[in-house]
Amino acid sequence: MISEGTAFTFAVIFGIITVLLVRSRDVRAWEAVCVGLFGVYLGQTPVIYTVHGLVTWLITGFSHT
């Protein structure tokens, strides 16, 4: 289960990235993924549990030392 605070934090982070990308008017594939993640976290659809698990796994993998 994802907490409301965690979902809000991810929505804010991906929202800031989305605003910066839209201002640059050039969106690549990985940037489009960030925009899509913003929509998932903002919409709180049932698929958020799967997406959040994937995002957490990726963040943990990249930050693991």
N, C-alpha and C positions, 0 to 999 in steps of 0.2 A: 504494500500500500504506500502510495506517495503522499507525503504531507503537503498541506496547502502552502506552507512556507517554502518548501523546496521547489514546488511548481512555480510559485511566484518569482523566486530567485532566478530560475532558468528562463522564465518568460521575460524578465527584465533584461537579462544578459543577451538573449537572442533578439530581443526587441531593439536594443542599442545597436547590435551588429546589423540588423535589418535597416535601421534608419541610416547608418553610415553607408551601407551598400547602395541603397536607393539614391542617396545624394551623389554617389560617384557615377551612377548611370551605367555601370558595367558589371554585370553579374555573371560570374563563372559557375561551374557545376558545384564546387564545394560551398560557394556562397549561397547558391540556391538551396542547398541542404540546410544551411543555417536559417534561411527564411522559412523553410518548411517546418523545421523544429520549433521556431517561434510560434507558428500557427498551431502546432500540436499542443504545445504547453499552454498557449492562450486559450484554446478551445476546450481543453480538458476532456477530450474524447476518450472512449474506453481503450483505444490503442496506445494511450499514454503510458500504460504500465509496461508494455513491451519496449516502446521507444526509450523510456526512462532507464530501463534495465540496460539497453544497448549503450546509451550515453554514459551511464555510470561505469559500465565495463570499459569503455574507451578512455574515459578520464582517468580511471584507476590504472589502466595499462600504460598510459603515457606518463603519469606522475609517479609510477612505481620506481623506486631506486634500488 
